[in-house]
Structures are given as structure tokens and as C-alpha cells.
Amino acid sequence: MKRKYNSKSRQQQSQATQLKILEAARHLFSEEGIKKSTINKIAQRADVAPPTIYALFKSKAGIISQLGQTFVFGEGYLNLVKKSIQQADARESLKLAPIITVTIFEMEMEQMPFLWDDASITSELQDLISQLENQRYERQRFILDRLYEQEYLALGLTVSAARDILWALTGREMFKKMVIEKGWPHTSYKKWLEGTLATLLLQ
């Protein structure tokens, strides 16, 4: 019993240390940029030894990757995905896609603003963005599969093509152009995106 207790305690301590490092890195990246934020600086900010960071994350790229999973695809996102999956009508799941999209990007802009700063893009950051985009593409598949099964897909449109359309229109580039560059309110963007997806994907 004592060994089990100690094991659980060590696991909790490790998780707390990981979160402390991620918080330190997140703030440092926002303040100084990724290039200037060395492992030593992150360790100093988190009040841990550099070897601890290497043991937990392997590299700065490992920290960046985990940041995306912790602060972007968090509880709010997962609850929306769960709600989407639970819809009996696949068209209702499609309606939630714009809401999920904006939720992801709102979280990125709030928690990880450096993702939206072109001047701070590094190879590690580009890898994270690609990872997040690929993850988004894979997680959208269930919507198109269900639309196909329920015979709601537009005539002549394959599931593969529909997936590409959904992924492209809900991507960060479209959000950046319409919301950031053109100043669309998030509510207007979601309404436009919902209508556009319905027009292009549904019978």
C-alpha cells in the first residue's frame, strides 16, 4: 500500500512540474519569442533544473507540441466535440463545426498568441501548426462519414473531397483573412461559415 501511495504521489508531482514548465514556456514564448526562449531560460522561469525539462519533454519542440495539446485541445474543445458526436442528425454536427473552429482559434490567440505572430514563426512552431492542422483534419472525419451514411452529402461529392472542403474552410488561413485582417466579428464569421459549409456540402 505504501508503494502505491508513493507511486501516485510521484505521478502527481511530475504532472505538476510539467504544467509549471509549460506555463513558464508559454509566458516566455509570448514575451521574448521562441527563438530567444532557451531551455535554460525556461528552466529558470519554472524554477527547475534544465535536465528536468529534457527528461520530461526531450527538447523545446517537445514543449511546444505539448503546449498545443494542453492549452488548445482542452476541456472546452473536448466538450464541444462530445456534443457534436452525440448529435443524432449529422447536419447538426456540421453546424457545430464553425463553433469548434472559432473555439480552437480563440484559445490559441488567448493562450498562445505567438502562434499568430508571423515574425515569431520557427521550424518548431511550424511543426506544431502542422501537427494541429493534421489533428483537426483527422478529427473532422466522423462528421463527413456520418453525412455520407445519412445521405446528406451533396450529389456527386465524395467523402474525400468533402473532408478537404471542410478542413480548408475551417482552417487558420481563412480565419486569419476574415477575422484578423478584415475585422469580422467572431459571431459573423461563424454564421457565414455555417451557411457556406451547408451550401457546399449538403444536398
N, C-alpha and C positions, 0 to 999 in steps of 0.2 A: 504494500500500500504506500509506503514511503517513497519507493522508487517511482511509482505512478504519479504521485503528487509532485515530486521534483521535476519529472519529465514535463508535466503540464505547465509548471511554473516557468521552466526554461523556455518553453514554446511561447508563452505569453510575453516573456521578456524579449525574446527575439522579434516577435511581431511589433512590440512597442518600439524597439530600436530601429526596425525597418521603417516604420511610419515616421519616426523622428528624422531619419536620414532623408526620406522622401520630402518631408516638409521643408527641411533645410535646403535641399537641392532646388525645390520648386521656387522658393523665395529668391535664392541666389541666381537662378537662371533668369528670373524676371528682372532682377536688379542689375546684373552685370552681363547677362548674355551667356550662352552656353560655352562659347569659346574660352572666355575668361574664367569660367567656373571650374576650377580644377578639383580633383578628388581631395586634395589637401584642404582646399577652402571649404568644401562641403563638410569634410570631417570636423574642421574647426567650428563651423556654424552649428553642427549637430552635437558637438562635444563628444565625439567618438574618435577612435584611432583609425587612420586610413586602412590598415589591414582588415578592420571590421567591415568596411564598405566593400572591399574586394571580396571578402568571404561571402557577403550577402548578395551582392549584385554583379560581381565579376569585373564590371567596368562602368564608365559613365553612360555608355549605350544601354547597359542593363538597367541603370537607374531611370533613364528616360523612358524605356519600354514599360517599366513598372508604373511610372507616373501616369501613363495613359490608362492602364487598367484600374488604377486606384481612384483617380480623380475625374475620369471621363465616363467610363463604363461602370458607374457606381450604382447605388441603390435606386436613385430616381430613374435612371435609364432602365435598369432591370425590371422595375415595377411597370414601366410603360410597355416593355417587350412582353412581359407576362400578360398584361391586359390585351395586347394585340393577339397573342397566341390563343387566348381564351374566347375570342370572338367566333361565334358560330358562322357568321357570314364573312367571307374573305374580303368583301368590299369594305367592311368596317375596319378590318385590319389595315387595308390600304389607306383609309382615311387617317389612321394614326401615324402613318409613315412621316408626314411633314412635322408632326408634333415631336416625334422621336428625333428627327433630324435636327430641329432647332434646339431641342434639349441638349443634344450632344455638343453642338457648337457654342451654345450659351455656357455650358460647363467649361469648355476649352478656353473661351475668352475670359471667363472669370478666374478659373483656377490655373490655367497655363497660357497666359497671354502671349508668351514668346512663340507659341505655335502659329500665331497670326502675324508675326513680325518678320517680313521677308529679309530684313537685314540680319536677323539672328539665325537664319537657316544654316545648318551644318549637315554633314553627312549623317551624323547620328540622328538629328532631328528629322531629316528627310526619310530616314529609315522608319522612324516612329510614325510619321504621317502616312507612309505607305502601308505600314502594319495596321493602323487604324482604319484606313480605307479598305484594305482587303478584308478586315474583320467585319466591317459594315456590309460589304458585298456579300459575304457568306451568310451573315445573319438575316439578310433580307430574303433569302431564297424561299423560306417557308411561305411567304406571302404570295409569291408568284406560283408556287406549286399548288397552293390551295385555290387560287383564282382559276388555274387551269382545270383542276379537279371539279370545281363547281361550275365550270363552263362559262366563266365571266370574262375571260381574256378576249380582246378584240379579235375578230375574224382574221385569219392569216398571220397572226402574231405568234411567234414561237416563245416558249418559256425563256429560252436563252436570250433572245432579243429583248424581251420584256424586262429581264433582270438587268440588262445593260442600261436600258432607258431609266429604270427606277434608280439605279446606282448613280448614273450621271446627273440626273436632275436633283437628287438629294445630296450631291457632293459639295465639298467645301468651296470649289471654284464658283459654282452658281450662287451659293450663299454669299460669298465674298463680293461678287459683282453686284448683286441686287441689294443686299442689306448694308454692307460696309461702304461700297463705292457709290451706290445710288441712293442710299439712305432710306430704303424701305423699312417701315416698322415690322417687327417680327410677326405681328398678327396678320398684316397684309401679305407678307411673304408666305406664311403658312396657308392662307386662304387661296392665294394664287397657285401654290404648289399642289394643293389638294385638287383643284379644278383641272390643272394641266395633266396630272397623273391620271385622273379619271377619263379625260378626253383621249389620251394616248393609249391607255392600257385596257380600258373596258369596252365591252360591246355597247 
